[in-house]
Amino acid sequence: MARKDLATLLELEALDRDLFRGEPDGAETGRYALYGGQVAAQSLRAAGETVPPDRVPHSLHGYFLRRGRVDRSIIFRVDRDRDGGSFSARHVSAIQDGEVIFSMLASFHAPEESGTYDAVATRGAPDPESITGRPSPVLVEVREVVPTRVADGQFSCDTGLSKTCCARPGFRSRTPPIPRTAGPESSFASATT
């Protein structure tokens, strides 16, 4: 069977005011779960059908709640949260078998005039390409990372030395360092016996 083009895939059937049905694309492709991008796009399309034609999508937030099935139609219920002077807000629930599988909040905006922004004057600063880098001990500090083990407020690195976690100048630990033997498994063996 031939694959559907994008426009056909996003077609919705209007069942009632703010209620639409969409068909999944997946049974022909061998998918067992619905493709999330299709559900999100169909949800945005359903929301767009309920706003004035001059308003375009401004933002959306989607939440995938359950896995969708490719062998079931999807019902899109649109709630008209607000229609203002230049913005419209919609909440879309994509439903299969009585369960919400996807929830989306979408905002639509009517085009309007905006301010003009001028470029900021450079005031004679050099081009970024002409500036050479210089090391700065204040901005970057490089430290060696070593594997550590933490037990009872102490940590030990792979050098076999034991140090306190708060090894800042003047700090004294109230607990003595943990005695270590040669093997890494010995600390676990002595703790469990």
N, C-alpha and C positions, 0 to 999 in steps of 0.2 A: 504494500500500500504506500502511496506517495505521502511524503511528509507535508504538513501544513505550513504555509508561509506565516510570518509573524502577525500580519493583519488578521488572518483567519483564526489564528490561535487565540488572539485577544478579543474576538467577538463575544459579546454578551447578549443574552436574550432578556429583555425587560419583562418581568413577571407582574410587577405592580410598581407603584411609586416607591422608589428607594429599595427595590428588591430585584435582583438579577440572577441569572443562571449562566454559568460558564462550563464548558466541557474541557476535561483534562486532555493533555497530549501525553500519552505514555503507553497505553495498551498496545499500540502499533509498534512502539520502539522497544518493547520488552522490559520497560522499567516496572518495578514493583511498587515504588513510592512516587508520589507526585513531585515534580520539580518545583522547588520553592520560588524560584524567580518568576515562573509562570503565574503562580498564585498571587505574588506581590504585584505583578504587572496588571493582572485582571482586577485586583482590588483597587489599584490606582485608576484604572479605566472606569470601574463602577462609580467611584467617588467623583470622577470627572464628569460623568453623565448627569450629576445632580447640581452642578454649579453653572452660573451663567457662562455662555460660550467665550467671553473675552478673558476669563480667568485661567491662568496656567498654573501647573504645580509649582509650589514654592518650597515645601519640605515635606518629608514623610518619615515616620518611625514605624517599623514593622516588628512584630513579635510572632515567631513561629512557635505554636503551642503544642501541636500534635502532628504526627505524620499523616499526610493526605494519601488517599487511595486513587489509583489511576482508573479504576473501574466504576467510579461514582462521579456524578455531576457535583459541581460546587455551587452553593447558594451564597450570594453576596448581599448582606444586609447593610445598608448605609444609613447612619444616623447623621442628621444635619445639625451639628453642634452649634454653628453660628454662621450667619451671613452678615458681614459688616459692609462698610462703604467700599473697601478695596480688598478685604480678605474674606475667605470662606474656610471654615474648618469642618472636617468630616471624620467620622469614625466608621471604619468598615470592618465587619466580621465575616470571614470566609468560613462557611459551615459545611460539614459533611456528616451524614448520619446523626444529625442533631447536636453535634459537638463542634465548637469553634476550633478550627485548625490553624487559623492565622488572624491576627488582629492588627489593624493599621490605623494610625492617626495621620491625616494628611491636611496640609494647608495649601490653599490656592490664592493667587494674588492677581489683581488686575494691573496691567502695565500702566505706569504713570511716569511723569517727568521726574528726573532726578537732578541733583546738583551737579555742577561741573567741578572737577577736581584738577587743579594744576599740579605739575610736577614740582617737587620740592627743590629749591635752588641748591646747587652743590657747594657754593661758596669757595670755589677754588680747591676743593679736595682732590687728591690724586685718584686716578683710576684704580679700582681694586686689583687689577692684574699687575700693576706696577709696584704694589706693596709686597715686600718680602716678609716671610714669616720669621718670628724670633721666639726662642724658647722663653717661657715665663714660669718660674717656680711657684708663683702665686696662683695661676689659673689651673695648672695641671700638676697632679702629683701621681707618680707612677709607683705602684707597689707590687712586689712579687706575691702571687697568690699560691698558697700551699694548702694541700688537703689537711683538714683538722678534724678532731673528734672532741666532743664536749661531754663531760661527765662531772656531776657534783660541783659546778661552778668553776671547773678547771678545763683547760683545753690543751691538747697536745698536738703538735704538728708531726709531720713524717720524719723529722730529724731525731725523734725520740726524747726531746726535751719537754718538760712539763712547765706550763706558764699559767698564770691566773688570767681569767677573762678580762679583768679590768687592770691591765698592766700599765697604768699611767704612772707618772712619777709621784712618789709619796704614798701610793696605795699599798696597803698591807691586807692580805687575805686572812680571814679568821680560821679558815680550814687549811690544814697542811696539804701539800701536793699529793696526788695519788701516786703510790709507788707503781712503777711500770716494770714489766719484765720484757724479755726480748721479742716475743711474737705478738702480732696484733690481735690474735684470738685469745690470748691469755687474760686480757682485761674482762672479756665477756664471760670466759669460763669461771673466773674467780668470783664474778658478781652473781652468777646463777647457782653456784654451789654453796 
